[in-house]
Amino acid sequence: MTRSREGSVYRAADGRRWIARLRYTDAAGRRREMKRVCGSHAAAKATIVAMRETIHAPTETRKSFSDLIAFYRATYVHAARYVAGQKISGFRQNLATVNYYLASAASFFADKYLDQITYAALEDYRAHLFASVTRTGGPRSIADVNQHLRKLRRVLNVAIEQGWLATNPFSRGRTLIATAGERERTRVITRTEETRLLEQCTGRRKHLRDLIVFAIETAARRGEIEQVRWRAVDLDRRIITLEQSTTKTLRSRSVPISARLAATLRRMRSERLLHPTAFVFGRSDHKRAWRSAVKAAGLGDLRFHDLRHTAITRMLEAGISPPLVMRISGHTQHKTFMRYVNPSDDSIAAIANVLDAAAG
């Protein structure tokens, strides 16, 4: 054990973690003790420093987690703001989703001061998330839990920036955000499944057919598709320009207009007179129609983002070079791009025929 009048560090009973302990006398003359569980000896020593700063800080500056959440919402949670096409603040994602993550953390840590949120408390929160269900009532995946933890880590970093917290408790132990355990989706829709899905796009779901065709032919993300305006559609050159402010990477790019998509777009444009600045797919929420169509087609495991996987896989199977497909899909990292390459069983079987032919 490392002892000093300013605190002590010793190994926990489990032999893996370390305890940072600080004994002191409060303003009323009473003896007090603070303990924090840390993941390493170095983290425990750093925690001692943070605890000393907390003790000596004026009482009125001590912030609760509720204070932090209120500040974060008021300062950071708003629609994205752009200058010269570059995002300078806010969120591009749905603010309801951001507030959902914040509410989850606020509920768990509501009665705590920031300096009371320890590494062990983060472990408890992680366990709590795994034990709870999602908004739709299903079990939480590792990826979902990681999203909650990433948001919490960012919020705590804001507390450091404001001088309300000395160190982020996430840094006091082994990483709690383990991406290696996240299951990568490999779902690709077959031609037969695509036909079944499109057959369900009738009546009140008629508009969904065009959206699905657009996604499969371009590999664009749902958010990118929903923000395409007619001014970006060049049917003569057979190119659609995804504007910088609408893409995930904040870089404009061009996607091709196949014959099938061209026919779809010409029909859509002929059905109603539209201003060049109008959105191709309006501003309605397509999620409910998508869920009902998927259910009716018997494709319960299908997500809209799987259409992007499908588009990328089909482009590669058609012989388009990977670098060009990356340009079309908007991927900047090859490792990320490869997660979207999901050859079908038929494509894999066809490789055997190629190998047989090469062997003579």
Secondary structure by P-SEA (a helix, b strand, c coil): ccccccbbbbbcccccbbbbbbbbbccccbbbbbbbbbccaaaaaaaaaaaaaaaaccccccccaaaaaaaaaaccccccccccccccccccccaaaaaaaaaaaaaaacccccccccaaaaaaaaaaaaaccccccccccaaaaaaaaaaaaaaaaaaaaacccccccccccccccccccbbbbbccccaaaaaaaaaaccccaaaaaaaaaaaaaccccaaaaaacccccccccccccccccccccccccccccccaaaaaaaaaaaaaccccccccccccccaaaaaaaaaaaacccccccaaaaaaaaaaaaaacccaaaaaaaaccccaaaaaaaccccaaaaaaaaaaaaaaac
